[in-house]
């Protein structure tokens, strides 16, 4: 399931997803280690702007676990896709 949050600049989208929604997930019983949050505009996460690096990061955290994980991404427009 994919949810997309859109809105004007500085209206609280990041707060909604990373704070309010993450808290809702935890209160709903989702384990904290099953919530992966990445802000792609953060310089510390710059390497994940590459689609292959992002994929490797997510697979590295999820592995072959059959349980549900929640992936929260902010500033997805920074992701660079590879052309074949």
Secondary structure, DSSP 4 states (H G I P E B T S, - for coil): -------STTSSHHIIIIIIIHHHHHHTT--GGGEEEEETTSGGGGGGGBHHHHHHHHHHHHTT--S--EEEEE-GGGPBPPP-
